[in-house]
Amino acid sequence: MNKSKIAIVIQCKDGATRYEEKSVRPFYKGKSILKIIIDKLTHLPYPIILATTPSSPITMSIGRVSGLNIVVCEEGDVLAQFCKIVEDYKLDGVIRICADNPFIQLPLMAPLFMWEGYDYVAFENAMQRHEGFFVEYISAFALLDSDTEHLISYDREHVTPFIYNNSDTYDIKWLKIPEELTVFKIRLTVDTKEDFELAQEVYKHVGERHWHYIVDYLYYRPYLIRRMEENIRRNEK
């Protein structure tokens, strides 16, 4: 994959169904989750594109200040937005990142670049998990090929389920989840106000440390694990 033209695409908008402005409100020392994600990605040798909507002035402001390329499309059809991005920037594929995951792990992103030629690469069921550590790679071919009038709205909104659920059409590579992440359930993705506050509490202690440290930190704080497990039950994917 490292020989291909790839960009990192961060999906973000001001509005959210369960918790407004979750990715752009102050999260840690005045920085938003979006800004935290941008800062950890900027040293990578890939262009970063911010995908957002016209009703997201805060997101666009953070993107402009950070010097990102910004692509604005109407809400409701995220797949069309990704197709526009790969066509306009003449990309071979994208790394897709959702801006509600302050703990995205670069060590878990690096293996995705090792599998050139696949249409979809991710850790096993990464987008159905709750850690918020993982990202996914999608080829331009898979994005453009799946963009048909017959695709249901769920798949247009979530972009990749149609692709990774059709291994007879697309070349899929699933990577094995690290064993340490199967011991207990972690929820650090941010969807609700309670998620936001719990992630804040953890972030102020672990910051940008490696996921091994985060697992160790939580292991010795079972009260946090119990809160996460309850949030998972409330917010099954």
C-alpha positions, 0 to 999 in steps of 0.5 A: 500500500505504501506505493499507492497515493493514499490520504487520511480522511477525517470525518467530522461535523459540528452536529451529532444526534446524541451529543452536540459538538462532541468532537469540537468542544474543549476536551483537554486543556482547551483542545478538542478531540478533532484537534487532538487527532489532527495533531497526532497525524500531522507528522505522517507522510500522508495528506490529511483531508477533513470531510465535513458539512456546510452546517459545521463552522467550528469543524471548518475553522479547526481544519483551516487553522490546522492547514488541512484540505477541507471537502464540504458536502451535504449531509446524509450521503457520506459515501458520495463525499468519499467518492468525491474525495478520491476522484478530486484528489486522484487517490488510490485509497483512503485511511478513514478516521472518525473524529469521535475517537481521541485515543486513535492509536498510530501503532495500530494504524501502521499495519494497514499500510503493509497490505497493498492491493487489497480493497479493504484492510482493518482489524477484525470487526474494528468498526463494530468495536468500542475502544476507538483505537482503530481506523480502516483502509478502503481502496478507491475502486471499492468506494467508487464501485459500491456507489450505486443507486441500489445501495441502502441509506445505512450503507451510504451513511456508514461507507464501509459495511457494504464493502467488508460484507461482500468479500466475494466482490472485494478483496478484504484483509482482516488483521488479528486483534491484539490478545490484550484487547480481548481480556475485557471490554473497553469503550473510549469512543465518544458518542454520548455526554457520559462517553465524553466525560469518561474519555476526558477522565482517562485522557488526563491520566494517559494522554497520548500513551501507547494502548498497552499503557491504557489497558494497564491503567484500566485494568487497575481501575475496575470501576472505569471498566464497569462504567464502560461496560454499561455504556456498551450495553446502552450503545450497542453498534 
